[in-house]
Amino acid sequence: MALTKNDMMERLIEELSFNRKDAKELVDQFFEEIRGALGRGESVKLSGFGNFDLRDKTERPGRNPKTGEEIPITARRVVTFKSGQKLKTQVEAFEGPLSSD
Amino acid sequence: MHRFGQGPNGVIMTKSDLIQILSARFQHLPARDIEAAVKGVVEHMVETLSEGGRIEIRGFGSFSVRFRAPRIGRNPKTGTKVELDSKYVPHFKPGKDLKDKVNQR
């Protein structure tokens, strides 16, 4: 089962004695603020986790995989994530295997 | 051209910035609780990925762990071949809302 905002919220209630409403809003706002910053063209650095950066891509030729028709992939801005040292090291220590769910 | 690591508009939002913004918004709560909550959420995500788990945040994106097969690498300085073991790495896939939000001009 994947970790969701709901699980994060439950932990804030259990471990930090947040009430349900505050816990829900805090978790919502946490992601909303990060999304807002990226939307304004800011990069986001969460120490201990990683960095969300933005890359501006130029237009390039593409193809509709179904029809083979050539269609340009327009210039766009995309989000990239680069994990920080702590996260990288901890995930590398995972012994596997990955579950399929 | 912006400096490496900054956003295109030259601004970086850090975890401390995020704590400050949220503290200002949740004024009925002690700032130390907001700090603990933000750090707790980040720690929860690190723990999950460290156990090979997935994180799914609707409208934001999903984090998962991917397997990297063993390969022969090269020391870029000396050119010597080095055997690299298989490993697991974190991966982020932005959700549609986030993609649309950063791409609106």
N, CA and C atoms of all chains as a GROMACS GRO file, in nm:
protein
  618
    1MET      N    1   0.084  -0.121   0.000
    1MET     CA    2   0.000   0.000   0.000
    1MET      C    3   0.087   0.126   0.000
    2ALA      N    4   0.057   0.213  -0.089
    2ALA     CA    5   0.136   0.337  -0.099
    2ALA      C    6   0.104   0.433   0.014
    3LEU      N    7   0.204   0.511   0.053
    3LEU     CA    8   0.185   0.616   0.154
    3LEU      C    9   0.104   0.730   0.090
    4THR      N   10   0.000   0.775   0.161
    4THR     CA   11  -0.083   0.884   0.110
    4THR      C   12  -0.087   0.999   0.210
    5LYS      N   13  -0.149   1.110   0.169
    5LYS     CA   14  -0.164   1.224   0.258
    5LYS      C   15  -0.238   1.182   0.385
    6ASN      N   16  -0.332   1.089   0.368
    6ASN     CA   17  -0.407   1.041   0.482
    6ASN      C   18  -0.318   0.976   0.589
    7ASP      N   19  -0.221   0.895   0.544
    7ASP     CA   20  -0.129   0.831   0.638
    7ASP      C   21  -0.044   0.936   0.710
    8MET      N   22  -0.004   1.039   0.636
    8MET     CA   23   0.081   1.145   0.695
    8MET      C   24   0.002   1.219   0.802
    9MET      N   25  -0.124   1.246   0.768
    9MET     CA   26  -0.214   1.314   0.858
    9MET      C   27  -0.234   1.232   0.987
   10GLU      N   28  -0.258   1.103   0.972
   10GLU     CA   29  -0.279   1.016   1.089
   10GLU      C   30  -0.156   1.019   1.181
   11ARG      N   31  -0.040   1.025   1.122
   11ARG     CA   32   0.081   1.026   1.204
   11ARG      C   33   0.093   1.156   1.282
   12LEU      N   34   0.055   1.268   1.219
   12LEU     CA   35   0.060   1.396   1.291
   12LEU      C   36  -0.037   1.396   1.408
   13ILE      N   37  -0.150   1.328   1.390
   13ILE     CA   38  -0.250   1.320   1.496
   13ILE      C   39  -0.195   1.234   1.612
   14GLU      N   40  -0.137   1.119   1.575
   14GLU     CA   41  -0.087   1.027   1.677
   14GLU      C   42   0.038   1.077   1.748
   15GLU      N   43   0.134   1.125   1.669
   15GLU     CA   44   0.264   1.154   1.728
   15GLU      C   45   0.280   1.297   1.776
   16LEU      N   46   0.207   1.391   1.714
   16LEU     CA   47   0.225   1.530   1.755
   16LEU      C   48   0.097   1.590   1.812
   17SER      N   49  -0.002   1.503   1.835
   17SER     CA   50  -0.130   1.544   1.895
   17SER      C   51  -0.201   1.656   1.819
   18PHE      N   52  -0.184   1.658   1.685
   18PHE     CA   53  -0.259   1.755   1.604
   18PHE      C   54  -0.406   1.712   1.604
   19ASN      N   55  -0.499   1.809   1.595
   19ASN     CA   56  -0.636   1.766   1.573
   19ASN      C   57  -0.652   1.734   1.424
   20ARG      N   58  -0.758   1.664   1.391
   20ARG     CA   59  -0.778   1.614   1.256
   20ARG      C   60  -0.777   1.726   1.151
   21LYS      N   61  -0.845   1.837   1.183
   21LYS     CA   62  -0.857   1.947   1.089
   21LYS      C   63  -0.721   2.010   1.059
   22ASP      N   64  -0.644   2.040   1.164
   22ASP     CA   65  -0.512   2.100   1.146
   22ASP      C   66  -0.419   2.004   1.071
   23ALA      N   67  -0.426   1.876   1.109
   23ALA     CA   68  -0.338   1.776   1.046
   23ALA      C   69  -0.367   1.769   0.896
   24LYS      N   70  -0.495   1.768   0.861
   24LYS     CA   71  -0.533   1.759   0.721
   24LYS      C   72  -0.486   1.883   0.645
   25GLU      N   73  -0.513   2.000   0.705
   25GLU     CA   74  -0.474   2.124   0.637
   25GLU      C   75  -0.324   2.136   0.623
   26LEU      N   76  -0.251   2.096   0.728
   26LEU     CA   77  -0.106   2.109   0.720
   26LEU      C   78  -0.048   2.023   0.608
   27VAL      N   79  -0.094   1.899   0.599
   27VAL     CA   80  -0.042   1.811   0.495
   27VAL      C   81  -0.082   1.863   0.355
   28ASP      N   82  -0.208   1.909   0.344
   28ASP     CA   83  -0.252   1.966   0.215
   28ASP      C   84  -0.165   2.086   0.176
   29GLN      N   85  -0.146   2.177   0.273
   29GLN     CA   86  -0.070   2.299   0.246
   29GLN      C   87   0.077   2.272   0.216
   30PHE      N   88   0.130   2.170   0.280
   30PHE     CA   89   0.270   2.132   0.257
   30PHE      C   90   0.292   2.108   0.107
   31PHE      N   91   0.208   2.025   0.048
   31PHE     CA   92   0.224   1.995  -0.094
   31PHE      C   93   0.179   2.112  -0.182
   32GLU      N   94   0.076   2.183  -0.136
   32GLU     CA   95   0.026   2.296  -0.212
   32GLU      C   96   0.132   2.407  -0.223
   33GLU      N   97   0.206   2.430  -0.115
   33GLU     CA   98   0.311   2.533  -0.116
   33GLU      C   99   0.426   2.494  -0.210
   34ILE      N  100   0.461   2.368  -0.208
   34ILE     CA  101   0.570   2.322  -0.295
   34ILE      C  102   0.526   2.337  -0.441
   35ARG      N  103   0.403   2.297  -0.468
   35ARG     CA  104   0.351   2.309  -0.604
   35ARG      C  105   0.343   2.456  -0.646
   36GLY      N  106   0.301   2.541  -0.554
   36GLY     CA  107   0.292   2.684  -0.581
   36GLY      C  108   0.429   2.743  -0.615
   37ALA      N  109   0.530   2.707  -0.536
   37ALA     CA  110   0.665   2.759  -0.560
   37ALA      C  111   0.714   2.716  -0.698
   38LEU      N  112   0.695   2.589  -0.731
   38LEU     CA  113   0.739   2.538  -0.862
   38LEU      C  114   0.662   2.609  -0.973
   39GLY      N  115   0.535   2.636  -0.949
   39GLY     CA  116   0.451   2.706  -1.047
   39GLY      C  117   0.500   2.849  -1.071
   40ARG      N  118   0.561   2.910  -0.968
   40ARG     CA  119   0.614   3.046  -0.982
   40ARG      C  120   0.756   3.045  -1.039
   41GLY      N  121   0.809   2.927  -1.067
   41GLY     CA  122   0.944   2.921  -1.124
   41GLY      C  123   1.053   2.912  -1.018
   42GLU      N  124   1.014   2.875  -0.895
   42GLU     CA  125   1.113   2.860  -0.790
   42GLU      C  126   1.150   2.713  -0.779
   43SER      N  127   1.277   2.684  -0.745
   43SER     CA  128   1.309   2.545  -0.717
   43SER      C  129   1.288   2.521  -0.568
   44VAL      N  130   1.270   2.396  -0.530
   44VAL     CA  131   1.240   2.365  -0.390
   44VAL      C  132   1.343   2.265  -0.338
   45LYS      N  133   1.404   2.299  -0.225
   45LYS     CA  134   1.505   2.212  -0.166
   45LYS      C  135   1.462   2.167  -0.028
   46LEU      N  136   1.436   2.038  -0.014
   46LEU     CA  137   1.398   1.983   0.116
   46LEU      C  138   1.517   1.903   0.169
   47SER      N  139   1.592   1.962   0.260
   47SER     CA  140   1.712   1.894   0.309
   47SER      C  141   1.670   1.763   0.375
   48GLY      N  142   1.747   1.659   0.353
   48GLY     CA  143   1.715   1.527   0.405
   48GLY      C  144   1.630   1.447   0.308
   49PHE      N  145   1.577   1.515   0.206
   49PHE     CA  146   1.492   1.446   0.109
   49PHE      C  147   1.546   1.463  -0.032
   50GLY      N  148   1.534   1.586  -0.085
   50GLY     CA  149   1.586   1.608  -0.220
   50GLY      C  150   1.542   1.741  -0.275
   51ASN      N  151   1.581   1.767  -0.400
   51ASN     CA  152   1.551   1.894  -0.465
   51ASN      C  153   1.457   1.876  -0.583
   52PHE      N  154   1.360   1.967  -0.591
   52PHE     CA  155   1.273   1.972  -0.708
   52PHE      C  156   1.324   2.088  -0.793
   53ASP      N  157   1.369   2.058  -0.912
   53ASP     CA  158   1.421   2.161  -1.002
   53ASP      C  159   1.333   2.172  -1.125
   54LEU      N  160   1.351   2.282  -1.197
   54LEU     CA  161   1.273   2.304  -1.319
   54LEU      C  162   1.367   2.306  -1.437
   55ARG      N  163   1.324   2.248  -1.547
   55ARG     CA  164   1.405   2.250  -1.670
   55ARG      C  165   1.319   2.300  -1.784
   56ASP      N  166   1.377   2.391  -1.860
   56ASP     CA  167   1.305   2.440  -1.977
   56ASP      C  168   1.350   2.359  -2.098
   57LYS      N  169   1.255   2.292  -2.160
   57LYS     CA  170   1.286   2.208  -2.277
   57LYS      C  171   1.247   2.281  -2.404
   58THR      N  172   1.330   2.271  -2.506
   58THR     CA  173   1.296   2.333  -2.634
   58THR      C  174   1.207   2.238  -2.714
   59GLU      N  175   1.146   2.291  -2.816
   59GLU     CA  176   1.061   2.207  -2.902
   59GLU      C  177   1.147   2.101  -2.971
   60ARG      N  178   1.093   1.982  -2.986
   60ARG     CA  179   1.166   1.876  -3.058
   60ARG      C  180   1.066   1.794  -3.138
   61PRO      N  181   1.117   1.726  -3.242
   61PRO     CA  182   1.023   1.647  -3.323
   61PRO      C  183   0.974   1.525  -3.246
   62GLY      N  184   0.848   1.493  -3.262
   62GLY     CA  185   0.793   1.375  -3.197
   62GLY      C  186   0.706   1.300  -3.295
   63ARG      N  187   0.647   1.192  -3.249
   63ARG     CA  188   0.565   1.108  -3.336
   63ARG      C  189   0.447   1.055  -3.256
   64ASN      N  190   0.335   1.046  -3.318
   64ASN     CA  191   0.222   0.976  -3.256
   64ASN      C  192   0.254   0.826  -3.267
   65PRO      N  193   0.276   0.760  -3.152
   65PRO     CA  194   0.319   0.620  -3.158
   65PRO      C  195   0.216   0.529  -3.226
   66LYS      N  196   0.090   0.568  -3.225
   66LYS     CA  197  -0.013   0.483  -3.287
   66LYS      C  198  -0.015   0.496  -3.438
   67THR      N  199  -0.014   0.622  -3.486
   67THR     CA  200  -0.031   0.644  -3.629
   67THR      C  201   0.102   0.666  -3.701
   68GLY      N  202   0.209   0.696  -3.625
   68GLY     CA  203   0.337   0.723  -3.689
   68GLY      C  204   0.347   0.865  -3.742
   69GLU      N  205   0.240   0.940  -3.727
   69GLU     CA  206   0.236   1.077  -3.776
   69GLU      C  207   0.335   1.166  -3.700
   70GLU      N  208   0.407   1.252  -3.772
   70GLU     CA  209   0.502   1.341  -3.706
   70GLU      C  210   0.432   1.462  -3.647
   71ILE      N  211   0.453   1.485  -3.517
   71ILE     CA  212   0.398   1.604  -3.454
   71ILE      C  213   0.504   1.661  -3.361
   72PRO      N  214   0.528   1.792  -3.367
   72PRO     CA  215   0.630   1.851  -3.281
   72PRO      C  216   0.589   1.846  -3.134
   73ILE      N  217   0.686   1.816  -3.046
   73ILE     CA  218   0.663   1.824  -2.902
   73ILE      C  219   0.702   1.968  -2.865
   74THR      N  220   0.603   2.045  -2.824
   74THR     CA  221   0.626   2.188  -2.802
   74THR      C  222   0.721   2.214  -2.685
   75ALA      N  223   0.782   2.334  -2.686
   75ALA     CA  224   0.870   2.375  -2.576
   75ALA      C  225   0.790   2.371  -2.447
   76ARG      N  226   0.850   2.326  -2.339
   76ARG     CA  227   0.778   2.318  -2.214
   76ARG      C  228   0.872   2.323  -2.095
   77ARG      N  229   0.815   2.350  -1.980
   77ARG     CA  230   0.892   2.349  -1.855
   77ARG      C  231   0.851   2.225  -1.777
   78VAL      N  232   0.951   2.150  -1.730
   78VAL     CA  233   0.920   2.027  -1.656
   78VAL      C  234   0.987   2.025  -1.518
   79VAL      N  235   0.929   1.949  -1.427
   79VAL     CA  236   0.986   1.934  -1.292
   79VAL      C  237   1.076   1.811  -1.291
   80THR      N  238   1.193   1.823  -1.231
   80THR     CA  239   1.276   1.705  -1.210
   80THR      C  240   1.304   1.693  -1.061
   81PHE      N  241   1.324   1.572  -1.015
   81PHE     CA  242   1.355   1.550  -0.873
   81PHE      C  243   1.491   1.486  -0.863
   82LYS      N  244   1.574   1.541  -0.776
   82LYS     CA  245   1.706   1.482  -0.752
   82LYS      C  246   1.711   1.450  -0.603
   83SER      N  247   1.725   1.322  -0.571
   83SER     CA  248   1.724   1.285  -0.430
   83SER      C  249   1.850   1.334  -0.360
   84GLY      N  250   1.836   1.369  -0.235
   84GLY     CA  251   1.949   1.415  -0.155
   84GLY      C  252   2.032   1.297  -0.108
   85GLN      N  253   2.148   1.329  -0.051
   85GLN     CA  254   2.242   1.225  -0.009
   85GLN      C  255   2.181   1.128   0.092
   86LYS      N  256   2.108   1.182   0.190
   86LYS     CA  257   2.053   1.097   0.295
   86LYS      C  258   1.951   0.997   0.237
   87LEU      N  259   1.860   1.049   0.154
   87LEU     CA  260   1.759   0.961   0.094
   87LEU      C  261   1.824   0.857   0.003
   88LYS      N  262   1.919   0.905  -0.077
   88LYS     CA  263   1.988   0.816  -0.171
   88LYS      C  264   2.055   0.700  -0.097
   89THR      N  265   2.128   0.735   0.009
   89THR     CA  266   2.201   0.634   0.086
   89THR      C  267   2.105   0.535   0.150
   90GLN      N  268   1.995   0.588   0.206
   90GLN     CA  269   1.900   0.498   0.273
   90GLN      C  270   1.830   0.405   0.175
   91VAL      N  271   1.796   0.457   0.057
   91VAL     CA  272   1.728   0.373  -0.042
   91VAL      C  273   1.825   0.269  -0.099
   92GLU      N  274   1.952   0.309  -0.114
   92GLU     CA  275   2.052   0.213  -0.163
   92GLU      C  276   2.067   0.096  -0.069
   93ALA      N  277   2.043   0.121   0.061
   93ALA     CA  278   2.058   0.016   0.161
   93ALA      C  279   1.939  -0.081   0.160
   94PHE      N  280   1.833  -0.047   0.086
   94PHE     CA  281   1.717  -0.136   0.075
   94PHE      C  282   1.762  -0.264   0.006
   95GLU      N  283   1.721  -0.379   0.063
   95GLU     CA  284   1.773  -0.504   0.008
   95GLU      C  285   1.680  -0.569  -0.093
   96GLY      N  286   1.562  -0.511  -0.109
   96GLY     CA  287   1.470  -0.567  -0.205
   96GLY      C  288   1.408  -0.694  -0.153
   97PRO      N  289   1.324  -0.761  -0.229
   97PRO     CA  290   1.277  -0.716  -0.360
   97PRO      C  291   1.164  -0.617  -0.346
   98LEU      N  292   1.132  -0.546  -0.456
   98LEU     CA  293   1.020  -0.454  -0.456
   98LEU      C  294   0.891  -0.534  -0.464
   99SER      N  295   0.790  -0.494  -0.386
   99SER     CA  296   0.662  -0.563  -0.398
   99SER      C  297   0.592  -0.510  -0.522
  100SER      N  298   0.500  -0.587  -0.574
  100SER     CA  299   0.443  -0.550  -0.704
  100SER      C  300   0.326  -0.453  -0.694
  101ASP      N  301   0.278  -0.423  -0.570
  101ASP     CA  302   0.160  -0.336  -0.562
  101ASP      C  303   0.195  -0.188  -0.573
  102MET      N  304   2.050   3.300  -1.807
  102MET     CA  305   2.075   3.168  -1.747
  102MET      C  306   2.081   3.182  -1.596
  103HIS      N  307   2.003   3.099  -1.526
  103HIS     CA  308   2.006   3.107  -1.382
  103HIS      C  309   2.117   3.021  -1.325
  104ARG      N  310   2.157   3.054  -1.204
  104ARG     CA  311   2.264   2.979  -1.139
  104ARG      C  312   2.215   2.838  -1.111
  105PHE      N  313   2.305   2.741  -1.118
  105PHE     CA  314   2.266   2.602  -1.097
  105PHE      C  315   2.196   2.585  -0.963
  106GLY      N  316   2.087   2.515  -0.965
  106GLY     CA  317   2.018   2.485  -0.840
  106GLY      C  318   1.906   2.581  -0.809
  107GLN      N  319   1.907   2.700  -0.869
  107GLN     CA  320   1.796   2.792  -0.848
  107GLN      C  321   1.688   2.767  -0.951
  108GLY      N  322   1.569   2.813  -0.920
  108GLY     CA  323   1.463   2.805  -1.018
  108GLY      C  324   1.491   2.907  -1.126
  109PRO      N  325   1.420   2.900  -1.239
  109PRO     CA  326   1.440   2.996  -1.348
  109PRO      C  327   1.422   3.140  -1.302
  110ASN      N  328   1.342   3.163  -1.200
  110ASN     CA  329   1.326   3.301  -1.154
  110ASN      C  330   1.427   3.336  -1.045
  111GLY      N  331   1.525   3.248  -1.024
  111GLY     CA  332   1.635   3.279  -0.932
  111GLY      C  333   1.604   3.258  -0.786
  112VAL      N  334   1.486   3.202  -0.755
  112VAL     CA  335   1.447   3.185  -0.616
  112VAL      C  336   1.446   3.037  -0.577
  113ILE      N  337   1.487   3.011  -0.455
  113ILE     CA  338   1.484   2.874  -0.403
  113ILE      C  339   1.395   2.873  -0.280
  114MET      N  340   1.307   2.776  -0.271
  114MET     CA  341   1.230   2.759  -0.147
  114MET      C  342   1.291   2.642  -0.071
  115THR      N  343   1.330   2.666   0.054
  115THR     CA  344   1.390   2.560   0.134
  115THR      C  345   1.288   2.509   0.236
  116LYS      N  346   1.328   2.405   0.306
  116LYS     CA  347   1.240   2.350   0.409
  116LYS      C  348   1.213   2.454   0.518
  117SER      N  349   1.316   2.534   0.553
  117SER     CA  350   1.293   2.639   0.654
  117SER      C  351   1.195   2.744   0.605
  118ASP      N  352   1.202   2.778   0.476
  118ASP     CA  353   1.105   2.873   0.419
  118ASP      C  354   0.964   2.818   0.433
  119LEU      N  355   0.952   2.690   0.401
  119LEU     CA  356   0.823   2.623   0.406
  119LEU      C  357   0.768   2.626   0.550
  120ILE      N  358   0.855   2.599   0.646
  120ILE     CA  359   0.814   2.602   0.787
  120ILE      C  360   0.766   2.742   0.825
  121GLN      N  361   0.838   2.844   0.779
  121GLN     CA  362   0.799   2.983   0.809
  121GLN      C  363   0.664   3.019   0.748
  122ILE      N  364   0.646   2.982   0.622
  122ILE     CA  365   0.520   3.013   0.553
  122ILE      C  366   0.403   2.946   0.625
  123LEU      N  367   0.421   2.819   0.659
  123LEU     CA  368   0.312   2.746   0.723
  123LEU      C  369   0.288   2.795   0.866
  124SER      N  370   0.395   2.834   0.936
  124SER     CA  371   0.378   2.888   1.072
  124SER      C  372   0.295   3.014   1.069
  125ALA      N  373   0.318   3.098   0.967
  125ALA     CA  374   0.242   3.222   0.955
  125ALA      C  375   0.095   3.193   0.928
  126ARG      N  376   0.071   3.082   0.859
  126ARG     CA  377  -0.066   3.049   0.823
  126ARG      C  378  -0.142   2.978   0.936
  127PHE      N  379  -0.068   2.903   1.018
  127PHE     CA  380  -0.132   2.831   1.130
  127PHE      C  381  -0.094   2.903   1.260
  128GLN      N  382  -0.140   3.026   1.273
  128GLN     CA  383  -0.095   3.106   1.387
  128GLN      C  384  -0.149   3.058   1.520
  129HIS      N  385  -0.254   2.978   1.517
  129HIS     CA  386  -0.306   2.925   1.643
  129HIS      C  387  -0.223   2.808   1.695
  130LEU      N  388  -0.123   2.765   1.616
  130LEU     CA  389  -0.037   2.654   1.660
  130LEU      C  390   0.104   2.706   1.688
  131PRO      N  391   0.172   2.647   1.787
  131PRO     CA  392   0.310   2.690   1.816
  131PRO      C  393   0.400   2.660   1.695
  132ALA      N  394   0.491   2.752   1.666
  132ALA     CA  395   0.580   2.735   1.551
  132ALA      C  396   0.659   2.605   1.561
  133ARG      N  397   0.694   2.564   1.682
  133ARG     CA  398   0.772   2.440   1.695
  133ARG      C  399   0.690   2.318   1.653
  134ASP      N  400   0.558   2.324   1.666
  134ASP     CA  401   0.474   2.213   1.619
  134ASP      C  402   0.472   2.206   1.467
  135ILE      N  403   0.472   2.323   1.404
  135ILE     CA  404   0.474   2.326   1.257
  135ILE      C  405   0.608   2.271   1.208
  136GLU      N  406   0.714   2.312   1.275
  136GLU     CA  407   0.847   2.262   1.238
  136GLU      C  408   0.852   2.110   1.253
  137ALA      N  409   0.801   2.059   1.365
  137ALA     CA  410   0.800   1.915   1.389
  137ALA      C  411   0.715   1.843   1.285
  138ALA      N  412   0.604   1.905   1.246
  138ALA     CA  413   0.514   1.842   1.150
  138ALA      C  414   0.580   1.834   1.011
  139VAL      N  415   0.641   1.946   0.967
  139VAL     CA  416   0.706   1.947   0.835
  139VAL      C  417   0.820   1.845   0.833
  140LYS      N  418   0.901   1.847   0.938
  140LYS     CA  419   1.011   1.751   0.944
  140LYS      C  420   0.958   1.608   0.952
  141GLY      N  421   0.845   1.591   1.023
  141GLY     CA  422   0.784   1.459   1.037
  141GLY      C  423   0.734   1.405   0.903
  142VAL      N  424   0.672   1.493   0.823
  142VAL     CA  425   0.621   1.452   0.693
  142VAL      C  426   0.738   1.408   0.603
  143VAL      N  427   0.846   1.489   0.605
  143VAL     CA  428   0.963   1.454   0.523
  143VAL      C  429   1.022   1.320   0.570
  144GLU      N  430   1.031   1.303   0.702
  144GLU     CA  431   1.087   1.180   0.756
  144GLU      C  432   1.000   1.058   0.720
  145HIS      N  433   0.870   1.078   0.723
  145HIS     CA  434   0.776   0.971   0.687
  145HIS      C  435   0.800   0.927   0.542
  146MET      N  436   0.826   1.024   0.455
  146MET     CA  437   0.852   0.993   0.314
  146MET      C  438   0.985   0.919   0.298
  147VAL      N  439   1.087   0.965   0.372
  147VAL     CA  440   1.218   0.898   0.364
  147VAL      C  441   1.206   0.753   0.411
  148GLU      N  442   1.137   0.733   0.524
  148GLU     CA  443   1.119   0.597   0.579
  148GLU      C  444   1.050   0.506   0.478
  149THR      N  445   0.944   0.558   0.417
  149THR     CA  446   0.867   0.477   0.323
  149THR      C  447   0.952   0.431   0.205
  150LEU      N  448   1.027   0.525   0.146
  150LEU     CA  449   1.110   0.490   0.031
  150LEU      C  450   1.225   0.398   0.073
  151SER      N  451   1.276   0.417   0.194
  151SER     CA  452   1.387   0.333   0.242
  151SER      C  453   1.345   0.188   0.258
  152GLU      N  454   1.214   0.166   0.272
  152GLU     CA  455   1.163   0.029   0.283
  152GLU      C  456   1.114  -0.023   0.147
  153GLY      N  457   1.145   0.053   0.043
  153GLY     CA  458   1.105   0.012  -0.092
  153GLY      C  459   0.961   0.049  -0.125
  154GLY      N  460   0.896   0.130  -0.040
  154GLY     CA  461   0.755   0.164  -0.060
  154GLY      C  462   0.733   0.278  -0.159
  155ARG      N  463   0.606   0.298  -0.193
  155ARG     CA  464   0.565   0.406  -0.283
  155ARG      C  465   0.495   0.516  -0.205
  156ILE      N  466   0.496   0.636  -0.262
  156ILE     CA  467   0.421   0.749  -0.205
  156ILE      C  468   0.333   0.802  -0.317
  157GLU      N  469   0.205   0.819  -0.290
  157GLU     CA  470   0.116   0.873  -0.394
  157GLU      C  471   0.040   0.994  -0.340
  158ILE      N  472   0.069   1.110  -0.398
  158ILE     CA  473   0.004   1.233  -0.358
  158ILE      C  474  -0.075   1.284  -0.478
  159ARG      N  475  -0.207   1.273  -0.470
  159ARG     CA  476  -0.290   1.311  -0.583
  159ARG      C  477  -0.270   1.459  -0.619
  160GLY      N  478  -0.252   1.485  -0.747
  160GLY     CA  479  -0.234   1.623  -0.792
  160GLY      C  480  -0.090   1.672  -0.782
  161PHE      N  481  -0.007   1.595  -0.712
  161PHE     CA  482   0.133   1.636  -0.697
  161PHE      C  483   0.224   1.539  -0.772
  162GLY      N  484   0.213   1.411  -0.738
  162GLY     CA  485   0.294   1.311  -0.808
  162GLY      C  486   0.316   1.189  -0.722
  163SER      N  487   0.396   1.098  -0.773
  163SER     CA  488   0.425   0.978  -0.695
  163SER      C  489   0.575   0.953  -0.690
  164PHE      N  490   0.617   0.899  -0.576
  164PHE     CA  491   0.757   0.862  -0.556
  164PHE      C  492   0.762   0.710  -0.548
  165SER      N  493   0.863   0.654  -0.610
  165SER     CA  494   0.879   0.509  -0.601
  165SER      C  495   1.027   0.477  -0.598
  166VAL      N  496   1.055   0.349  -0.578
  166VAL     CA  497   1.193   0.304  -0.576
  166VAL      C  498   1.213   0.217  -0.699
  167ARG      N  499   1.321   0.241  -0.771
  167ARG     CA  500   1.347   0.164  -0.892
  167ARG      C  501   1.476   0.084  -0.879
  168PHE      N  502   1.475  -0.030  -0.943
  168PHE     CA  503   1.590  -0.119  -0.942
  168PHE      C  504   1.687  -0.078  -1.053
  169ARG      N  505   1.813  -0.071  -1.021
  169ARG     CA  506   1.916  -0.045  -1.124
  169ARG      C  507   2.003  -0.170  -1.134
  170ALA      N  508   2.005  -0.228  -1.252
  170ALA     CA  509   2.083  -0.351  -1.273
  170ALA      C  510   2.233  -0.322  -1.259
  171PRO      N  511   2.312  -0.425  -1.224
  171PRO     CA  512   2.458  -0.405  -1.214
  171PRO      C  513   2.512  -0.367  -1.350
  172ARG      N  514   2.618  -0.287  -1.353
  172ARG     CA  515   2.676  -0.248  -1.482
  172ARG      C  516   2.824  -0.218  -1.466
  173ILE      N  517   2.891  -0.211  -1.580
  173ILE     CA  518   3.031  -0.174  -1.579
  173ILE      C  519   3.038  -0.023  -1.600
  174GLY      N  520   3.094   0.048  -1.504
  174GLY     CA  521   3.108   0.192  -1.519
  174GLY      C  522   3.254   0.226  -1.543
  175ARG      N  523   3.279   0.354  -1.556
  175ARG     CA  524   3.417   0.398  -1.575
  175ARG      C  525   3.448   0.514  -1.483
  176ASN      N  526   3.565   0.513  -1.429
  176ASN     CA  527   3.611   0.629  -1.353
  176ASN      C  528   3.637   0.739  -1.456
  177PRO      N  529   3.562   0.848  -1.450
  177PRO     CA  530   3.575   0.951  -1.554
  177PRO      C  531   3.714   1.015  -1.559
  178LYS      N  532   3.786   1.012  -1.448
  178LYS     CA  533   3.920   1.073  -1.448
  178LYS      C  534   4.024   0.982  -1.511
  179THR      N  535   4.023   0.855  -1.471
  179THR     CA  536   4.129   0.766  -1.516
  179THR      C  537   4.085   0.677  -1.632
  180GLY      N  538   3.954   0.663  -1.652
  180GLY     CA  539   3.905   0.578  -1.759
  180GLY      C  540   3.903   0.430  -1.720
  181THR      N  541   3.944   0.398  -1.597
  181THR     CA  542   3.945   0.259  -1.553
  181THR      C  543   3.803   0.205  -1.539
  182LYS      N  544   3.786   0.079  -1.577
  182LYS     CA  545   3.653   0.017  -1.564
  182LYS      C  546   3.628  -0.021  -1.419
  183VAL      N  547   3.506   0.002  -1.372
  183VAL     CA  548   3.470  -0.042  -1.237
  183VAL      C  549   3.336  -0.115  -1.244
  184GLU      N  550   3.328  -0.227  -1.172
  184GLU     CA  551   3.202  -0.300  -1.167
  184GLU      C  552   3.111  -0.235  -1.065
  185LEU      N  553   2.992  -0.197  -1.109
  185LEU     CA  554   2.897  -0.135  -1.017
  185LEU      C  555   2.786  -0.235  -0.985
  186ASP      N  556   2.761  -0.252  -0.855
  186ASP     CA  557   2.657  -0.345  -0.811
  186ASP      C  558   2.519  -0.292  -0.846
  187SER      N  559   2.423  -0.382  -0.846
  187SER     CA  560   2.284  -0.339  -0.863
  187SER      C  561   2.246  -0.255  -0.743
  188LYS      N  562   2.151  -0.166  -0.760
  188LYS     CA  563   2.108  -0.084  -0.646
  188LYS      C  564   1.966  -0.035  -0.666
  189TYR      N  565   1.912   0.025  -0.562
  189TYR     CA  566   1.779   0.083  -0.568
  189TYR      C  567   1.792   0.234  -0.561
  190VAL      N  568   1.714   0.305  -0.642
  190VAL     CA  569   1.718   0.451  -0.642
  190VAL      C  570   1.576   0.510  -0.633
  191PRO      N  571   1.564   0.627  -0.567
  191PRO     CA  572   1.434   0.693  -0.559
  191PRO      C  573   1.397   0.753  -0.694
  192HIS      N  574   1.267   0.755  -0.724
  192HIS     CA  575   1.221   0.813  -0.851
  192HIS      C  576   1.095   0.894  -0.826
  193PHE      N  577   1.084   1.010  -0.893
  193PHE     CA  578   0.963   1.093  -0.879
  193PHE      C  579   0.896   1.109  -1.014
  194LYS      N  580   0.764   1.090  -1.017
  194LYS     CA  581   0.688   1.113  -1.139
  194LYS      C  582   0.586   1.222  -1.107
  195PRO      N  583   0.602   1.340  -1.167
  195PRO     CA  584   0.508   1.449  -1.138
  195PRO      C  585   0.367   1.414  -1.183
  196GLY      N  586   0.268   1.456  -1.106
  196GLY     CA  587   0.129   1.433  -1.142
  196GLY      C  588   0.083   1.537  -1.243
  197LYS      N  589  -0.035   1.515  -1.299
  197LYS     CA  590  -0.084   1.601  -1.406
  197LYS      C  591  -0.099   1.746  -1.359
  198ASP      N  592  -0.157   1.767  -1.241
  198ASP     CA  593  -0.178   1.905  -1.193
  198ASP      C  594  -0.046   1.979  -1.177
  199LEU      N  595   0.055   1.910  -1.126
  199LEU     CA  596   0.186   1.974  -1.108
  199LEU      C  597   0.248   2.005  -1.244
  200LYS      N  598   0.240   1.910  -1.335
  200LYS     CA  599   0.293   1.930  -1.471
  200LYS      C  600   0.230   2.053  -1.535
  201ASP      N  601   0.097   2.060  -1.526
  201ASP     CA  602   0.024   2.172  -1.587
  201ASP      C  603   0.063   2.303  -1.519
  202LYS      N  604   0.077   2.299  -1.387
  202LYS     CA  605   0.106   2.421  -1.312
  202LYS      C  606   0.241   2.481  -1.350
  203VAL      N  607   0.344   2.398  -1.364
  203VAL     CA  608   0.476   2.452  -1.398
  203VAL      C  609   0.485   2.493  -1.544
  204ASN      N  610   0.399   2.436  -1.625
  204ASN     CA  611   0.409   2.460  -1.770
  204ASN      C  612   0.321   2.575  -1.819
  205GLN      N  613   0.242   2.636  -1.730
  205GLN     CA  614   0.156   2.745  -1.776
  205GLN      C  615   0.239   2.872  -1.794
  206ARG      N  616   0.227   2.936  -1.909
  206ARG     CA  617   0.310   3.055  -1.933
  206ARG      C  618   0.221   3.178  -1.943
   0.00000   0.00000   0.00000
